[in-house]
Amino acid sequence: MIIDLHIHEKRNSVDSVLSLEDAVWQARKMGLDGICITDHDNNDIRDFAKEYSKKVDFPIFVGAEILTKEGDFVVFGLNEIPKELITAQELLCQVEAAGGVAIAAHPYRNAFRSLGNHNYTLEGFWAVEAFNGRTQIEKNEQAWSLAGEINMPMVGASDAHQLKDLGKMATCFLSVIRSEEDLIAAIKARKVYPVVWTEEGYLPATNLFIEKELVTSNNL
């Protein structure tokens, strides 16, 4: 299954112009098997997304992109989003206690929301967003290198804020994902790898975009 793990929807992300309805339409058009709405510091779309998912018979999972004092994590399984800015380690402890999963988002993007080398010292996150559709190639390559150095699974995501960006990069799951619990379990089991959209459809993503070494580096 191929799922875009990081999308911002306009109802609750002020920097997004993308509606959930259009996101599902585009996802189906591109052959995605599901999408994740991860708005900034909130999961307020959860109830609407759950009902809309049933209505259109398309998997929609809701997490959040949470800013910590060190930078951003995309998290799933955390029902109560922190109301105040906390440290990255505090967030990771909360996610762990909730049985969720945290992904280091665009670690080396040139923005205050990127974790950078803090990833080397933090404990409790489960994957690196090594391929982010809104991040420069060289910055994604830095994230690729980071994941290899700390033996961390890599995922891909569009980080879409508008329709044209959705699905540019995504994550292939090597198991059927029917629920948020399935998604969390697959990431923790390292049954994931990033893919990139091409004219031929989705292909495995590496620093060269199309190579077999990715599967090996994720220990699959």
HUKAPE-V339585 format. One record per residue. N is the residue number from 1. SS is DSSP state (H for helix, E for strand, C for the rest). OMEGA is omega in degrees with one decimal (NA if undefined). NEAR is the number of other ideal C-beta (glycine too) atoms within 8 Angstrom. Layout:
BEGIN
n:N ss:SS omega:OMEGA near:NEAR
n:N ss:SS omega:OMEGA near:NEAR
END
This chain:
BEGIN
n:1 ss:C omega:179.2 near:9
n:2 ss:E omega:-174.2 near:13
n:3 ss:E omega:172.4 near:16
n:4 ss:E omega:-169.8 near:18
n:5 ss:E omega:-168.7 near:13
n:6 ss:E omega:-178.6 near:14
n:7 ss:E omega:177.5 near:15
n:8 ss:C omega:-176.7 near:15
n:9 ss:C omega:-166.6 near:14
n:10 ss:C omega:-177.8 near:9
n:11 ss:C omega:-174.2 near:9
n:12 ss:C omega:171.4 near:9
n:13 ss:C omega:-171.5 near:11
n:14 ss:C omega:-179.5 near:4
n:15 ss:C omega:-179.0 near:6
n:16 ss:C omega:173.6 near:11
n:17 ss:C omega:-174.8 near:5
n:18 ss:C omega:177.3 near:14
n:19 ss:C omega:177.7 near:8
n:20 ss:H omega:-179.7 near:13
n:21 ss:H omega:179.0 near:7
n:22 ss:H omega:179.2 near:9
n:23 ss:H omega:179.1 near:16
n:24 ss:H omega:178.4 near:13
n:25 ss:H omega:-179.0 near:8
n:26 ss:H omega:179.8 near:11
n:27 ss:H omega:178.4 near:14
n:28 ss:H omega:-180.0 near:9
n:29 ss:H omega:-177.3 near:6
n:30 ss:H omega:179.3 near:9
n:31 ss:C omega:174.8 near:8
n:32 ss:C omega:179.5 near:12
n:33 ss:C omega:179.1 near:8
n:34 ss:E omega:177.3 near:14
n:35 ss:E omega:176.7 near:15
n:36 ss:E omega:174.1 near:16
n:37 ss:E omega:-175.8 near:15
n:38 ss:C omega:-177.7 near:12
n:39 ss:C omega:-177.8 near:15
n:40 ss:E omega:169.0 near:11
n:41 ss:C omega:174.1 near:9
n:42 ss:C omega:173.6 near:8
n:43 ss:C omega:-172.6 near:11
n:44 ss:C omega:-179.5 near:7
n:45 ss:C omega:-171.1 near:13
n:46 ss:H omega:-175.4 near:8
n:47 ss:H omega:179.1 near:6
n:48 ss:H omega:-178.8 near:9
n:49 ss:H omega:179.3 near:12
n:50 ss:H omega:180.0 near:10
n:51 ss:H omega:-179.9 near:8
n:52 ss:H omega:177.0 near:12
n:53 ss:H omega:177.6 near:11
n:54 ss:H omega:-176.2 near:7
n:55 ss:H omega:-175.4 near:6
n:56 ss:H omega:178.5 near:7
n:57 ss:C omega:179.2 near:5
n:58 ss:C omega:-176.6 near:10
n:59 ss:C omega:175.2 near:10
n:60 ss:E omega:179.0 near:14
n:61 ss:E omega:-176.0 near:13
n:62 ss:E omega:171.6 near:13
n:63 ss:C omega:176.3 near:14
n:64 ss:E omega:169.9 near:14
n:65 ss:E omega:-171.1 near:15
n:66 ss:E omega:176.3 near:13
n:67 ss:E omega:172.0 near:9
n:68 ss:C omega:-179.9 near:13
n:69 ss:C omega:179.8 near:6
n:70 ss:C omega:-177.2 near:8
n:71 ss:C omega:-170.7 near:15
n:72 ss:E omega:165.7 near:13
n:73 ss:E omega:165.4 near:17
n:74 ss:E omega:-175.2 near:16
n:75 ss:E omega:173.3 near:15
n:76 ss:E omega:177.6 near:13
n:77 ss:C omega:179.0 near:13
n:78 ss:C omega:-176.4 near:14
n:79 ss:C omega:-178.7 near:5
n:80 ss:C omega:-179.8 near:4
n:81 ss:C omega:179.9 near:9
n:82 ss:C omega:-179.2 near:11
n:83 ss:C omega:-179.2 near:3
n:84 ss:C omega:177.1 near:4
n:85 ss:C omega:-179.7 near:6
n:86 ss:C omega:178.4 near:8
n:87 ss:C omega:178.3 near:8
n:88 ss:H omega:-178.6 near:13
n:89 ss:H omega:175.9 near:9
n:90 ss:H omega:178.2 near:10
n:91 ss:H omega:-178.5 near:15
n:92 ss:H omega:176.6 near:14
n:93 ss:H omega:178.3 near:9
n:94 ss:H omega:179.5 near:10
n:95 ss:H omega:178.8 near:15
n:96 ss:H omega:-179.6 near:9
n:97 ss:H omega:-179.8 near:6
n:98 ss:C omega:-177.8 near:9
n:99 ss:C omega:-177.5 near:6
n:100 ss:C omega:-179.2 near:11
n:101 ss:E omega:179.0 near:13
n:102 ss:E omega:-179.4 near:13
n:103 ss:E omega:177.3 near:15
n:104 ss:E omega:-174.5 near:15
n:105 ss:C omega:176.0 near:16
n:106 ss:C omega:-169.0 near:15
n:107 ss:C omega:-173.2 near:15
n:108 ss:C omega:175.5 near:12
n:109 ss:C omega:-179.8 near:12
n:110 ss:C omega:179.7 near:6
n:111 ss:C omega:-177.7 near:6
n:112 ss:C omega:-176.8 near:4
n:113 ss:C omega:-177.9 near:9
n:114 ss:C omega:-173.6 near:13
n:115 ss:C omega:-179.1 near:14
n:116 ss:H omega:-175.0 near:8
n:117 ss:H omega:173.3 near:6
n:118 ss:H omega:179.8 near:10
n:119 ss:H omega:-178.0 near:13
n:120 ss:H omega:-174.7 near:8
n:121 ss:C omega:-178.0 near:6
n:122 ss:C omega:178.7 near:12
n:123 ss:C omega:172.3 near:6
n:124 ss:C omega:173.2 near:9
n:125 ss:C omega:-165.4 near:12
n:126 ss:C omega:-177.8 near:9
n:127 ss:E omega:176.8 near:14
n:128 ss:E omega:174.1 near:15
n:129 ss:E omega:-174.3 near:18
n:130 ss:E omega:179.9 near:14
n:131 ss:E omega:-179.2 near:15
n:132 ss:E omega:-172.9 near:17
n:133 ss:C omega:-179.2 near:12
n:134 ss:C omega:-177.6 near:10
n:135 ss:C omega:179.7 near:11
n:136 ss:C omega:-176.6 near:7
n:137 ss:H omega:-177.2 near:5
n:138 ss:H omega:177.4 near:6
n:139 ss:H omega:173.2 near:12
n:140 ss:H omega:178.4 near:14
n:141 ss:H omega:174.6 near:9
n:142 ss:H omega:178.5 near:10
n:143 ss:H omega:175.0 near:19
n:144 ss:H omega:-179.3 near:13
n:145 ss:H omega:177.5 near:8
n:146 ss:H omega:-177.9 near:15
n:147 ss:H omega:178.6 near:15
n:148 ss:H omega:-177.5 near:8
n:149 ss:H omega:-178.5 near:7
n:150 ss:C omega:176.6 near:9
n:151 ss:C omega:-176.0 near:6
n:152 ss:C omega:175.4 near:11
n:153 ss:E omega:178.4 near:13
n:154 ss:E omega:173.5 near:18
n:155 ss:E omega:176.6 near:16
n:156 ss:E omega:-179.7 near:16
n:157 ss:E omega:-177.3 near:17
n:158 ss:C omega:-171.0 near:15
n:159 ss:C omega:-173.4 near:14
n:160 ss:E omega:170.7 near:17
n:161 ss:C omega:177.1 near:11
n:162 ss:C omega:-169.5 near:9
n:163 ss:H omega:-173.6 near:9
n:164 ss:H omega:-177.8 near:4
n:165 ss:H omega:-173.7 near:11
n:166 ss:C omega:174.4 near:16
n:167 ss:C omega:-179.9 near:12
n:168 ss:C omega:173.1 near:10
n:169 ss:E omega:-175.0 near:15
n:170 ss:E omega:-178.4 near:17
n:171 ss:E omega:174.3 near:14
n:172 ss:E omega:176.6 near:12
n:173 ss:E omega:-177.7 near:13
n:174 ss:C omega:175.5 near:8
n:175 ss:C omega:179.8 near:10
n:176 ss:C omega:-178.3 near:6
n:177 ss:C omega:179.7 near:14
n:178 ss:C omega:-174.3 near:5
n:179 ss:C omega:175.4 near:6
n:180 ss:H omega:178.4 near:10
n:181 ss:H omega:177.0 near:7
n:182 ss:H omega:-179.8 near:11
n:183 ss:H omega:179.6 near:15
n:184 ss:H omega:-178.2 near:13
n:185 ss:H omega:-178.8 near:9
n:186 ss:H omega:177.7 near:13
n:187 ss:H omega:179.5 near:16
n:188 ss:H omega:179.1 near:8
n:189 ss:C omega:178.7 near:7
n:190 ss:C omega:-179.2 near:9
n:191 ss:C omega:-175.3 near:9
n:192 ss:E omega:167.4 near:15
n:193 ss:E omega:-176.1 near:15
n:194 ss:E omega:176.3 near:16
n:195 ss:E omega:-180.0 near:14
n:196 ss:E omega:179.6 near:14
n:197 ss:E omega:176.6 near:10
n:198 ss:E omega:176.8 near:9
n:199 ss:C omega:179.1 near:3
n:200 ss:C omega:-174.3 near:4
n:201 ss:E omega:-178.0 near:7
n:202 ss:E omega:177.5 near:10
n:203 ss:E omega:178.9 near:10
n:204 ss:E omega:-178.5 near:13
n:205 ss:C omega:170.5 near:14
n:206 ss:C omega:175.3 near:10
n:207 ss:C omega:171.9 near:6
n:208 ss:C omega:175.4 near:5
n:209 ss:C omega:-176.6 near:9
n:210 ss:C omega:177.9 near:9
n:211 ss:C omega:-177.1 near:8
n:212 ss:C omega:-172.7 near:6
n:213 ss:H omega:-179.9 near:7
n:214 ss:H omega:-178.2 near:13
n:215 ss:H omega:178.6 near:9
n:216 ss:H omega:-176.6 near:8
n:217 ss:H omega:176.6 near:9
n:218 ss:C omega:177.3 near:11
n:219 ss:C omega:-178.4 near:7
n:220 ss:C omega:NA near:8
END
